[in-house]
Amino acid sequence: MLDPLEIILRQCAEAAPNPWYPSAYARAQGIARDDLDPHLDQLRMAGLIHLTDWVQGHGQGYALTPEGEAVLHSPRDLAKLRAGKLDQLRKPSPEFSRPSDPGTASLERGEEIRAAFLYPSPPVISLSLIFLNVAWFLPEILLSLHYQLPLNEFLVGYTKQPDRMEQVLSETGALQGIYIVRGQWWRLLSCCFVHVGLIHLGFNMWALYVVGPFFEQLWGRGRFLVLYLIAGLGGSCAMVIANPMVLGAGASGAIMGLLTAHVVWILFNRRYLPPALASQMLRRILFILIIQVVFTHSVPNISAAAHYGGGVAGAVAAFLLNSHRFGGALQRKLALLGLLATPVLCIGAVIEAERIDPKWDRSRIAEIDEDVRRAIPPLLAAHVEPFEHKPLKLHSLPDVQEAILGLEKARGDLYAAADRLQKLRPAREPALEDYRKAKIEAWDGQAGRWEQEELRFMEPLLNDLISKTGRVYEEQYEELQKSDQRTPSRVDQAIGRCREARLEVEDAVNFLRGLSPFHNRRLEARRLHLLERGEESLRGWERTDERLRNMAKPAATPPPTDSD
């Protein structure tokens, strides 16, 4: 009785050049088709036969490899085969290469697809993505502690301090329309690695662990990574287009894209799989997608746009990747162009939405508003607040200079922000346009009040310094008038005291002269008047110095004495 392995090899040789179909052979011999599978797998793993296309009504086909033909023509190899020494016949599995003859592409395609099931490789990309997502979560934990956000609240993903939660997420790469307005396009991908709490991270990583390795095996590592990134980018773009005011994060869009990509894979490659297996895979993945849809619409704070956008992007990328993998030369080139164009189109959709969607008006206004809130309070806290509650008489010139520099920077920033709001196109929502106009008016008014505050600091100080210096001049002038000893050295001493007294006035005048002009005309007139008073005082004291010099008398010489 012939060995089953030898029988299969001879059946394949007799059927050549057509494939041999085990289903037809089993029916003819009256045996169970499944009984042949162990022998078929042994011969496949030994590299003696290979799979051909699945044919409706005939089932899976098989054909001899060149190594299998060589075994049939070698009595020594046949003896090894009958003795079960397949390991001595096994040749290194050839790397799958794209055939130059388009007629053989279909056979090679089926072989490559089925090899993905039979010869699994380590899921390097899947595990790397899981590691990267988990590693990305560690800085989130550290920032939550830095901002004194209770760790238990952060890990759960729900907190009574949402502002601090948003700050943590924003600083680790979450996405919002305001950041796109600022040109931070990298957040379209970085947000796919940010997660809102441990439950969010755990669910997404569990899903990626369950489906990732198998999908990576079917697609190949490079294509799997491309799928993941394009799906993630598509989900992020859809999310920010749908609602630019919401802060978004998570890998859900990318994972949804992997699921839809698997549906595309099955539809385009099911002819190379047993029908029962293809139907089973399709039913399973559709069931998972239905669960995802239900989950998307039943759990709060989940972006449906991100899920659907990632799903559509994943399906499109899957179609293009499949065409590039198995298509002809022209189809491969077109598919590659499509793959390159997909991210560009996603980002272009965001740009177009920003241009035409009224919701982005709110993001542009919020971006300017956020700049003001981020820049001005620290200025006031550092430069103004330490001095504004002190009595004015206790202020020194350095105190006043410190406070005024802070106010000048703050009013400059506020005027610039109001100008940016003014240059924005009118908001299409009437309520938002009213808000924009009110904000411009409020910021202009606040900047004007800070100009007035600068004068409130500077005016009494400069007046006080002028008065003190004037009194010093009066005292020195009166002393010189009463003194009979108005020698040049004594006069120079008096002038030195006067100049020492007016140094602070000179510093104050120079500081006042260097301030930015006030926007408020009335306040600017007061500033210029105060500056003119200080400069006039300095000029008057210069003239007083000259009068003091003129008061100097030469030292009296002793009268001559007679000498013997």
Secondary structure, DSSP 4 states (H G I P E B T S, - for coil): ---HHHHHHHHHHHHTTSPB-HHHHHHHHT--GGGGHHHHHHHHHTTSEEEEEEETTTEEEEEE-HHHHHHHT-HHHHHHHHTT-GGGTPPPPPPP---SSGGGHHHHHHHHHHHHHHS----HHHHHHHHHHHHHHHHHHHHHHHTT--HHHHHHT--S-HHHHHHHHHHTT-B-HHHHHTT-TTHHHHGGG--SSHHHHHHHHHHHHHHHHHHHHHH-HHHHHHHHHHHHHHHHHHHHHH-TTS-B--SHHHHHHHHHHHHHHHHHHGGGS-HHHHHHHHHHHHHHHHHHHHHHHHSTT--HHHHHHHHHHHHHHHHHHHHHHHS-HHHHHHHHHHHHHHHHHHHHHHHHHHHH-THHHHHHHHHHHHHHHHHHHHHHHHHTHHHHTS-GGG--HHHHHHHHHHHHHHHHHHHHHHHHHHHSPPPSSHHHHHHHHHHHHHHHHHHHHHHHHHHHHHHHHHHHHHHHHHHHHHHHHHHHHH-S---HHHHHHHHHHHHHHHHHHHHHHHHHHTSPPPSSHHHHHHHHHHHHHHHHHHHHHHHHHHHHHHT--PPPPPPP----
